[in-house]
Amino acid sequence: METLQPFWSFRDTLSAAFLTLAWRAPELNSNNNRVLFQFGNSYEVFLTDFLDYVQRAARERISLGRQNIAPKEVANTLYAAFTKEQALKFEESQLQEKYPEFKALMREYEEGILLFEATKILVWDKASQDTVGLENFFKTVQGKYNWEDRISVTQYTINSEAMARVAEIKQTAQKMSAKEMLEKF
């Protein structure tokens, strides 16, 4: 249900100041803050809601004013955008009632967030703060995950005079121990 009379009354009061940044929405009391339109039985949109929207839409209001559009036409354009935005908000608020599978998905999402938070608090936060428990656990499993030696490496450093003999040193190193290599070279 839409009642345009409050909007028309507001629109008729507009001057060129409406198209500037200095414009401020007029103060309304409970007598002249009437319903502009209503969706369903409970979603009512008042003139103050529209005035708040117009105040926030200053950039669009000023931009339309720079195009030499009359204040009343700017108000009409903003009202059309406002009604569309409010219709989308109403539809968004009705998604869970209209679509049971969406409601189930949202509930699953919320429960997942709760489960994550509970796990974080009860498991991860406690584990990160329990240094004594972590140290005891480490001591009990310290040798359990170690690998046995899988490779033995011996490193030789050769001076520049012996660079010509690298191939010979390499062959000899495969046949001799490190101690014997040091004695020979």
C-alpha positions in Angstrom: 0.0 0.0 0.0 1.4 3.4 -1.0 0.3 6.8 0.2 1.9 9.5 -1.9 0.3 12.5 -0.2 3.1 12.9 2.5 5.8 12.7 -0.3 4.0 15.2 -2.5 3.6 17.6 0.5 7.4 17.3 1.1 8.2 17.6 -2.6 6.2 20.8 -2.9 8.3 22.5 -0.2 11.6 21.9 -2.0 13.8 24.8 -3.3 17.1 25.0 -5.2 18.8 24.5 -1.8 17.7 20.9 -2.0 20.3 20.4 -4.7 23.2 21.6 -2.5 25.3 20.0 0.2 24.0 22.5 2.7 20.4 21.1 2.6 19.2 19.5 5.7 16.0 17.4 6.1 13.3 19.2 8.0 12.4 18.1 11.5 9.1 16.2 11.6 6.9 15.6 14.6 4.7 12.5 15.1 1.8 14.3 13.5 3.4 14.9 10.1 5.6 11.8 10.0 3.2 9.6 8.1 3.5 6.3 6.4 4.6 6.5 2.8 4.1 2.9 1.9 3.8 -0.5 3.5 4.8 -4.1 2.6 2.9 -6.9 4.2 1.2 -6.2 7.5 4.3 -5.1 9.5 6.8 -3.4 7.2 6.0 0.3 7.2 8.1 3.0 5.7 7.7 6.5 7.0 8.5 9.9 5.6 11.4 10.3 8.0 12.9 7.1 6.5 12.8 8.8 3.1 14.3 12.0 4.5 17.2 10.1 6.0 17.7 8.4 2.7 17.7 11.7 0.8 20.2 13.2 3.4 22.5 10.2 2.8 22.1 10.4 -1.0 23.7 13.9 -1.1 26.1 12.9 -3.9 23.3 11.7 -6.2 21.1 14.7 -5.3 23.9 17.2 -6.1 24.9 15.3 -9.3 21.3 15.4 -10.6 21.1 19.1 -9.7 24.2 19.8 -11.7 22.4 18.4 -14.7 19.8 21.2 -14.4 17.1 18.9 -13.2 14.4 20.6 -11.2 14.3 19.8 -7.4 10.9 18.1 -7.7 12.2 15.8 -10.5 15.3 15.0 -8.4 13.0 14.1 -5.5 10.9 11.9 -7.8 14.1 10.1 -8.9 15.3 9.6 -5.4 11.9 8.4 -4.3 11.9 5.8 -7.0 15.4 4.6 -5.9 14.3 4.6 -2.3 11.1 2.5 -2.9 13.2 0.0 -4.8 15.8 -0.2 -2.0 13.0 -0.7 0.6 11.3 -3.3 -1.5 14.6 -5.2 -1.7 15.0 -4.9 2.1 11.6 -6.2 2.7 12.2 -9.2 0.3 15.5 -9.9 2.1 13.7 -9.9 5.4 11.2 -12.4 4.0 13.7 -14.9 2.5 13.6 -17.3 5.4 9.8 -17.4 5.4 9.4 -17.7 1.7 12.1 -20.3 1.1 12.5 -23.1 3.7 15.7 -24.4 2.1 17.3 -20.9 2.5 16.1 -20.9 6.2 17.8 -24.3 6.7 21.0 -23.1 5.0 21.1 -20.0 7.2 20.5 -22.1 10.3 23.3 -24.5 9.3 25.6 -21.5 8.7 24.8 -20.0 12.1 25.3 -23.3 13.8 28.6 -23.7 12.0 29.8 -20.4 13.3 28.7 -21.4 16.8 30.5 -24.7 16.5 33.7 -23.0 15.3 33.6 -20.5 18.2 33.0 -23.3 20.7 35.9 -25.3 19.3 38.1 -22.3 19.3 37.3 -21.5 23.0 37.3 -25.1 24.3 40.2 -26.5 22.3 42.5 -24.1 20.4 42.6 -21.3 23.0 43.2 -23.7 25.8 45.9 -25.6 23.9 47.8 -22.4 23.1 47.6 -21.3 26.8 48.5 -24.6 28.4 52.3 -24.5 28.1 52.9 -27.1 30.8 50.6 -29.5 29.1 52.3 -28.9 25.7 55.8 -29.5 27.3 54.6 -32.7 28.9 53.1 -33.9 25.7 56.3 -33.1 23.8 58.3 -35.0 26.3 56.1 -38.1 26.0 56.3 -38.2 22.2 59.7 -36.6 21.6 61.4 -39.7 20.2 58.3 -41.1 18.5 58.6 -39.1 15.3 62.3 -38.9 14.8 63.9 -40.5 11.7 66.9 -42.7 12.0 70.0 -41.5 10.2 69.5 -41.9 6.5 72.6 -40.4 5.1 76.2 -39.6 6.2 77.9 -36.6 4.7 81.5 -35.7 4.8 82.5 -32.3 3.5 86.0 -31.4 2.2 87.3 -28.0 1.6 90.0 -27.8 -1.1 92.4 -24.9 -1.5 92.8 -23.3 -4.9 96.1 -25.1 -5.6 94.4 -28.5 -5.4 91.5 -27.5 -7.8 93.2 -29.3 -10.7 93.1 -32.6 -8.7 89.3 -32.5 -7.9 88.6 -35.6 -9.9 91.4 -37.6 -8.2 90.3 -36.4 -4.7 86.7 -37.4 -5.5 87.7 -40.9 -6.5 90.0 -41.3 -3.5 87.3 -40.0 -1.1 85.0 -42.8 -2.2 87.6 -45.4 -1.2 89.1 -43.9 2.0 87.9 -42.7 5.3 87.9 -39.0 6.2 90.9 -39.5 8.5 92.9 -41.2 5.7 92.0 -38.4 3.3 93.3 -35.7 5.6 96.6 -37.6 6.0 97.0 -38.1 2.2 96.1 -34.6 1.0 
